[in-house]
Amino acid sequence: MLKKIPVQISPDLMKTLMEMGHGDEILLADGNFPAHSYDKKVIRADGLGIPELMEAILKFLPLDTFVKTNVFLMDNGLEEKPKIWNEYVKILESSGEKYSYEPLERFKFYERCKNVFAIVATSETALYANVILKKGVVIK
């Protein structure tokens, strides 16, 4: 074990975050997402919800500030958006990262997922909770 690594971050997830480069994207997938149907690296995060995982990841992952949008959400197509999005905004706000999110229609979201670096399969039960984070650079 190491100090100060949140328990939500598995060794495989930390390795993946470190392997990602500027502009790479990681999908935090809810429990209903067909993660293993994609030809991508899938990291299991069984028992974890997306908010707690996102909060832990953002302690290490800088968001891309060289693009218009660095967070993508799966849209439910309804006027009332998923309540979990409010949690995401709170987490993004408290992370200190500059962010801009864009809802993507479900099938456009699936299409974007074809190009992610990795998929983290969680046990999140909220519907339309899937979120993509675009990695930026560390600026000192």
N, C-alpha and C positions, 0 to 999 in steps of 0.2 A: 504494500500500500504506500501511497504517497500523501504528503500533507496538502491540505487545501484543495483537493480535487473533490468536487461534489459526488456523492454516491450515485447520482443519476448518470454520471459519465463513466461508461464501461471502458476498459482498456482498448477495445476495438473501436469504439466511438472516438476516443481521444486520438488514436492513431489516424483515423480517417480525417478528423478535423485538421490534423497537422499535415496530412498529405494533400489536402485541398489547396489550390492556388487561387490567386485573384480572379474573380469572376466565376469560379465554380459555385454550383448550387447544391444544397442538401435539402431533401424533402423529409419533413417530420410528418409521418403518415398516421392517420387514425386507424382504429382497429378494423374498419371496414374496407380500407384501401387494399387493392390487389397488389401488394408490394412485390411478391415473388413472381408475378406475371411479367415484370420488366426484367430486361437483361442487364441488371445493375447490381452493384453490391448492396446487400440488404443487411442491416445491423438490427438485431432483435433488441427491443427495449420493453419486454413483457413486464406488465405490472405498473408501468409508468404512463402518466398522462402527458399530453403535449405541453401544457403550460409549465409544469415543473421541469421538464426536459429543456424547453426553450430557455427558461431562465438560467439554467446551468450552462447551456451551450454559449449563451451570449456573454458569459464571463470570460470566454476565450476567443470566440469568433468575432472578428470585426466585420461589420456590414459594409458593402461596397458603396462608397460615396461618389463614385465617378459615373454612376448611372442614374437615370430618373427614378427607377423603382428597384428596391432591393429586397422586398418581401412580397410574396404572391400568395393569395388566399383562394381556396376553392369556393366559388360562389354557388349559393343554393338556388339562384334564379328567382327568389322571392323578394318581396319588398322588405320583409323583416329578415334581417341577416342573422346568422348564427350568433348566439350570445357569447360563445367562447371567443369571438373576435375581440370583444371588450377586454377580456383577460390578456389577449395578445398585445393590445395597445398599451395596457398598463405595464406589462413586462418590457416592451420596447422602450417606453418612456423611462422607466427606472434603470434601464441598461446604460443610458447615456449615449447610445449609438444614434447617429443621424439615420432616420429611416423614412421610407415612403412605401406604402403598400398599395397593391392593386388587386382587386378581385378579378379572377378569371373564370369565365364560364366553364362548367364541369369538363367538357370534352377538350377545350383549349388547355385547361389545367393538365389533363391526362397527356396531352401532346407535349407540353413543356416538360413533363416528368421523364420523357424519353431521353432527355439530355442532362439530367441531374447527375452529379458525381456519385451520390449514394442516397439510399432510402433508409430512414430509421423507422422501423415498424413498431408502433407503440400499442398500448392497450386502451387508448383514448376512446371513450364511448360517445362523445358528442358527435353529431352528424355534421359533415362539411367542415371538419376541424383541420383538414390538411393544410400545411403551410410550407412554402419554399423560402429558404434564406440564401441570399447571394453573398458570398464571402468577399470581403474587401482586403485592404492591406493594413499592416500595422505601421502606424506613423509615430515616431518618437519625437 
